[in-house]
Amino acid sequence: MTKRTWLLSLVALACGAMVQTTWAQITITNELIFRDTFDVSAQSNDVNFENNLRQSGNAAPLTYSENAPTDDLTQVGAPDAPGRLRLQSNSYVSPDHNFIEGGRFTIEFDVDPGIDDTGDPLSGDWCGVVFGSSTQNPFIFSSDGLGILFRYGGNIEVWETQAQGAIYSASGEYPGGIPTGTNFHVRIEVDTADFSGTSAATIKMFVNNIQVRIDNNTLEHVKASGFRNNYITLEGLGFPGPWVHVFDNLTVSAVPCIRVSPENVDKIQGQVSDPLTVTIP
């Protein structure tokens, strides 16, 4: 009798084939993992001020790591940005959580790049988001994830690596151009089988609920190598600046993965294995 090793991959079962075989029996909906309204009672240079009062979701409350803690480059409750996260040029903030709850996840936020830029034409400077990263607070094209930036004049750029260059750099084909001088709502939808770094990830982006182009060939972008982790960073840049950028209502939701325990089972062919536990969120 030959011995076979039946390898039950948690990743494959959790986010791939097993989900397909159970759709007829159950419905798994998005869960709120994290939401931050940035609503606080007073101005503070500490972005973690009253975080337990303003945050919700399964992972809340979360602290943030930032590149310039407790100085005025990062603020909440600022007079010129009440109820919002205020980032001055060359500042970064990242929630202290790896958002790998599920490969189908959504990131949402409101953003107004360069609220103090009244020039004509507007500056080409920008603020942006990095996600799917293995590190916190990387530059827009310096992570193993994906970076998307929003220029003051209404253009967007999509980056994987600096060496590769911008994957897309234009208006996103948003009707009439992406709004300038005001808040707009961004929703990023990601679909990947797992966080192994080998499963392709499809990324779609919506501005004010209208899908925009983020790839030269198609509306969505496919990152062939996918993601290994999912740290998220908000960042504001300006050269020479300094400019002020504001974010609000940062929200992360996901369809949680089905989990199997134990992950690996070794059995002689024909024998019955010990029971497996399948956890459906």
Sequence and secondary structure as in RCSB ss.txt:
>XXXX:A:sequence
MTKRTWLLSLVALACGAMVQTTWAQITITNELIFRDTFDVSAQSNDVNFENNLRQSGNAAPLTYSENAPTDDLTQ
VGAPDAPGRLRLQSNSYVSPDHNFIEGGRFTIEFDVDPGIDDTGDPLSGDWCGVVFGSSTQNPFIFSSDGLGILF
RYGGNIEVWETQAQGAIYSASGEYPGGIPTGTNFHVRIEVDTADFSGTSAATIKMFVNNIQVRIDNNTLEHVKAS
GFRNNYITLEGLGFPGPWVHVFDNLTVSAVPCIRVSPENVDKIQGQVSDPLTVTIP
>XXXX:A:secstr
  EEEE   HHHHHHTHHHHHHTTT     EEEEEE    SS BS TTTTHHHHEESTT S  EEESSTTSTTEE
EEETTEEEEEEEESSEEEEESS   S SEEEEEEEEES TT   SS  S EEEEEEEESSSS  TTSSSSEEEEE
ETTS EEEES TTT  SEEE TT TT S  SS EEEEEEEEES SSSSS EEEEEEETTEEE  SSSSSSEEETT
  S  EEEEEEE SS   EEEEEEEEEEEE   EEESS EEEETTS     EEE  
